[in-house]
Amino acid sequence: MIICTKNMDYRLGTQCQFVQNQVMVNSEKDRASLLCMKALANRGRLDSVSQQMASHPQYLESFLRTQHYILYMDGPLPLHYRHYIAIMAAAQHHCRYLVSLHSAQFLRVGGDPLWLQGLEAAPPRLQHLDHINKVLAHQPWLTARSHIQALLKTGEQCWSLAELVQAVVLLAHCHSLCSFVFGSGSDSDTTPTPRVHHGTPPGYCLCDAANGNTALSPPNAGPTEKVPRRRSLDSSCEVACLREQIQKSQEEIKERKGDRLYSQTLLHADVEEEDEAMLDADPSRFVTDPEFGYQEFARREEDHFQVFRVQDYSWEDHGFSLVNRLYSDIGHLLDERFRNVASLPFPHSPDLKRAIWNYIHCIYGIRYDDYDYGEVNRLLERGLKLYIKAVACYPDASKTPLCPLSWATVKASEKVHVNLLVMEARLQAELLYALRAITQYMIA
């Protein structure tokens, strides 16, 4: 059996990079996916968000690969900038969980602790991102060419186009992750600091979670129809190489049992108890306009904000190629996420899955000319629509109590599936608005 690896890192705390770097190229995809999950689990520490996503291991793999690339791999932004931007994004939804995790990572990569006092303590370049951050988080249809132009032409504090694209991708990633965090109940005001699980729950195993859901459906575009083919990455080696690295990592754990271990990934932050008070950063410190929030797109008074028609600007035909050209490889990684969530087996019906995706895009002003929106009302019961809208548009537990998704006959993994659909549909919606504005700036 063959797998692909890219820049294999042997150091402790990078099992997640095994996941980030594995791209399977032969017919035994299922087994390779489980091996990647085992590599992730060997640290013995998985937070609740990862545990929930693990019920869909093929999706978790692509999610972690994308997240690791955005936060730690090649890119124009320094690491401490990336985590601070993530803090800014999570703060828009008052997500203490992600603000605290990224605050810890910000310090570990050498960030200035003074910046954590609030947005006004950050460099002006980062402060200039505040407007596009809040717009993308709450009313992405407001994103305009003028916002892009202002960031790229602000004297000494200007952003390069490559830097801005990475920042936009990171903002959209974290905004949408907030939706999953709140939808899965991983954040609440009664638990202000992240509760990282040191060790999986009794009887819980990632491979066990995967056993009932290991079949990968043939690649298809799911809710968004056409999706460009993803290319393979780099060279290959025997799967024994992966086993060797897992064993070596286990040996290092034993040798360094008393050491403080740091993970290089967001979802493996190791926050010590004495740091919790410091890292319990109040999200409001990073928000300059707390009254700005989601408004009903269909009830806006402004006539000049037209419906975003996918036939005019789509991820497949426009967004993918642009973002991949300006931020190498990220288009392929994001596309893999969209493809994976589209290929997850949905026990109810493909029509219901498509209705969920299109409903989320609809509430953000994005329409498909070839879709009958009467299907949304026919297939989605009122309770489910309220839940989806709350998770997508109001993921802030401090302001809007979230009604639980209470289908009596729905399994936990299916509820996670709904939350994944919300997250990915929202991510694509934000990216479409941002990338369209960048395109308009480039051709102006």
N, C-alpha and C positions, 0 to 999 in steps of 0.2 A: 504494500500500500504506500502511496506517495502523497506527500503534502508539500506545500511551498512554504518557505520561511524567508523573512526579510530582516536583516540586522539582528540576529538572535542575541538577546542580552542574557548573560549568565548570572547576573547579580541577583541577590535576594530581593524580594519585593516586586519582581517584574513578571510574575506568572501571568498577569493580565496581558503583558506584551506577547506572550505565546499566543493568546487568543487573537490579539491584534494582528499578528503576523502570519496566521495560518490561513491559507486559501487552498481548498481542496480541489484537485484537478482530475480525480478519477471517480469511478462509480461508487466507491465505498465512503460516500460523504457522511453518512450517519455516524459511523464509527469514529471518523476523524473529528467530527463535531464533539462527540462525547469525550474524546481525549483532551480536546481543548478545554472543555468544561472542567475536567479533572485537574488539569494544570492550574486553573483558576481556584479550585476548591482546596488545593493542597495547603494554601496558607492558613486555612482554618478560620478565616475571618471574612464573612460576607454580610454586608449591610442588608437591611430589609428590602430596599429597592431591587438590589441584585437578586435576592432570593425570590422575589415575586416574578421578575423577568425570567428567572431560570426555568419556570414552567414552560417557556418557549425558548429552548436553548439555541436554536439556530438564529433567532432574532437577537438574543442576548449577545451572541458572538459578534454580530455585525454592529450592534450598539456600542459595545466596549471598544471595538476596533476603531470606530469613528471618533469616539470620545477621546481615546488615547492619542490619536493622530492630531486632533485639534489642540489638545492641551500640552502635548510633550514632543511631538515629532517636528520635522522641518517646517518652518514657517517664518514669516517676516517679524512677528511680534515676539518680544522676550517673554519668558515664562511668567514672570511676576505680573506683567501686563495682562496676560491671558486670564490668570486667576482673578485679578481685580475686575476685569470686564465681566467675568462670570458672577462675581459678587454683585456688581451693578445690575445685572440681568435678573438674578434671583431676588434682589431687593424689591424690584418692581411688583412682585407678587407676594412680598412679605414672607418669603420662604426662608425661615430661620435655618432649616436643615441644610440647604445648599449654601447659604451665606456662611454658616459656621464651617462647613467642610472646606469651602474655597478659601476662607480666611486662614485656616490651618495650612493649606497647601501654599498660599501666598507667602506666608512666613518661611516655610521650609525651602522655597526656591529663592530666598533672599530678599523678599519684599520689605519695604520700610514699614515698621509697625505704626508709624504716625499716620499713614494713609488710611488705616482702619478706623481712625477717629471720625471719618465721614468723608463725603465726596469732596467737600471744599478743601480737604487736606491733600487731595490727589493732584498730580500735575494738570495744568490746563488742558493738555491734549486729551486726557481721559475725561475731564469734565465736559469737553466739547461733544462727547458721545452721548451725553445725557438725553438730548432731545430725540435722537433717532432711536435710542434705547426705549424710551417710554412710548414712542409712537408705534414701534414694532410690537411691543408687548401688549398694547391695548387697542390701538386703532391703526393697524398696518396699512390700510388703504390711504392714509395721509402721507405715506412715504413718497417724497417727490425728488425730482432731479435737483432742485435747489438745496435740499438737505445734503446730498452727495457733494455738490459743488462747494458748499460752505465748508465741509470737512476737508476737502482736498485743496482748498485755496485760502488758508487762514494764516499766512505768513510762516513764522518759525514754528508754529504749533500745528502745521498742516499734517495731514495723513497722506501716505502714499496710497495708490489704488490697491496694491496688494495687501497692505496692512488693513485697509478698510474692509476689504472682502473677508479677510480672516476674522475681523472683529464682528462683522455682521453675521457670519456663520455661527460664531460662538454665542452671540446674543440670542439668535433664534433657537439654537440647541438648548440653551439654559432656560429660556422662556417656556419652551415646550416640555422640558423635563420637569419644570414646576408643576405643570398640569398632571403629569404622572405621579409625582410625589404626593400631591394633595388627593388625587383620585384614589391612590392606593393607601391613604391614611398614614403615610410615613412622616408627616409633619403636623404638629399642632402646637398651639400656644402653651399647652400644659407640658409640652416636652420641648423646651427651647433649644437644647443642644442635641446634636445628632447622637442617637443611640446606636453605636456601631456594635454589631454582634460579633463577639470573639468566640468563634466556633458556631457551627450550624446547629439548628435545633435538634433535639433527640430524634433519631430515626430519619433525619432529613439528609438527603444526598442529591447532589446535582444530577448525577447519572440516573438515580431513581426518578427524579422529576422528569427527566428526558425520556425515560423508557416508554411512556405512554404517548409520546409526541415526537418521535424521531424522524418520521418520514418527511422528506423534503418534497414538496409539490414541485412539479415542473415549473421553471421560471415563467411567470406571466406578469402582466402589468397590473392585475387586480383592478382597484378602483380607478386608476389613472390611465388605463389602456396602454399606449405605447411606452416602452421603456428601453433606452439604449442598452446594448449588450455590454456587460462588464468584462474588462480584460483581465487576464491572469497577472499575477505579480511575481516577478523575479524567478530565481532558480528553485530546484526541489532537492529534498533529501529524504532518507528513510524515516519512517515514523519512530524508529528506534532512537533517533536523535532527540525527539521530544521526550521520550521516556527517560533518556539519559539526563536531560536537563531537569526533569521533575525530581529524579533521584538526587542529583547534585544539590538542588534547592533544599530538599528535605535534610540533607546532611549539614548544610549551612545553618539551617534552623537549629539543629541540635548543637552545633558548635557555638552558636551565638545566642543561646537560650536566654541569657540575662540581658542582652542588649535591647535598646529601644529600636524597634523596627519601623521603618517608614516605607509606606507604599508610594509608588509614583502615579497611582491612579486616583481619581476623584472618589470612586466608590469604595476605596480601601483606606480611607484616612484613619490614622491611629491617634486619636485624641486622648491625651492623658488627663486624669481627673483634675490635676492642678491647673491645666490649661483651659478648662471648660469655661470658667468665669470670663477669662480674657477673650475666648473665641465665641462667646455668646453675643456676637455682634448684633446690635439692634438694626434690623434692615432699614428702618426709617432714616438712619444716618446717611444712607446713600440715595435717598429719594428727595428730589427738589420740588416735585409737584404732586403731593399725595392725593389731590382731588381728581387728577387725570385718570380716567379709566375707560373700560369698554362702553361703547354706546351702540344701540341697535343700528346696524347698517341700513336696514330697510326703513327706519323711521327718521333718518337724517333730514335736516332741513336744507342742507347744501345740495344743490342740483349738479354742481360741477364735479362731484365724485361719482364717476360712472362705474357700473358693474364691471368687474375684471372678468373678461371672457377668455377662457383657457384656449379657445381657438386662435386668439390673437397673440398670446404669450403663454407658453406652457413650459413645464419642467423638462419634458422630453425633447422638445424642439429648440428651446432657447436657454432656459436656466442652466441645464446640465452642462452644455458646452462652454458657456460663459464662465461659470464658477470654476470649472475644471481647468480652464485656460489661465485664469488669474490666481488660482490657488491649487497648485498641482496635486492631482489625485483625489482631492476632497469630493469632486463630483462623483467619482466611482464609488467612494465609500458611502456617501449619502444615498446614491441610487440603490446601493445594496440594501440599505435600511428600508427604503420604500418597497423594494422588491420582496424583501423577507416578510414584512408585515402583510403585504398583499398575498403572499403564498401560504401564510399560516392557515391551516384548515379551520374553517368556521362551521360548527355543527348545525347552525340554524339554516342559513342559506346565503349563497354569494350575493343575492340581491339585497339582503339586509346589511351585509358588510359594505357594499357599494353605497347604500343609502346613508349609512353612518358617515362615511368619508365625504360624500357630497353635501350632506347636511352641515358638517363642520366648515367646509369651504364656503357654503352658502352664507352662513352667519358672519363670515369674514368678507363677504362681497364678491366671492369668486363663483362663477357659474359655468356650467357645461351646456352648450347649445343642444347636444344630442341626448340629453337626459330628461326624463319626465319627472319633475319634482313632485308630482302627485304621489310618486312612490314613497317619498319620505314620510308623508302623513299616513300612508297606508301601512307601511312596514314598521315604523317606529312609534311605539306607544308613548303617551304623554310623559310618563314618569322617566322613561329612558331619554327622551329628548331634553327634559329638564336637567337630568344628570349630565348628559353630554355637554350641554351649553354651559353649565356651571363649571365643569372641569376645564373646558376649553377657554372660557372667557373670564371667569371669576375665580381662578385658583388661589384664593386668599382666605385661609381659615379664620383670620382675625376679623374679617368683615362679613363674609357670607358663609353661614353654616352649610356644609355640603351634605345633601341628602344621599344616603347610601344607595348603591345600585342593588336593589333587592328583588331580583328575579328569583323566585322560590326554587326553580328547577335549574338555575344556572350554576355551573361549577366555578370554583375559584379561578381556574386557569382561563375560563371564558370571560370572567370579569376583568382579569388582567389583559386579555386580548382587546376588550373594548377600550381600556385605558391606553393601550399601545396604539390603537387606531386614532384615538383623539390626539395623542402626542405627535404622531407622524404626520397626520393631516394638518395639524396646526403648524408644525415645523415647515412643511412644504408651502403652506400659505404665506408665512412670513418671508420665506426665501423668494417666492415669486414676486412679491411686492418690492422687496429690496433689490433684487437682481434686475427687475424691469426699470427701476429708477436709475440704477447704474448704467444699464444699456442706453437709456435716454440721455444720460450725461455724456456717454462716450460718442454718441452719434450727433450730438448737438453742434 
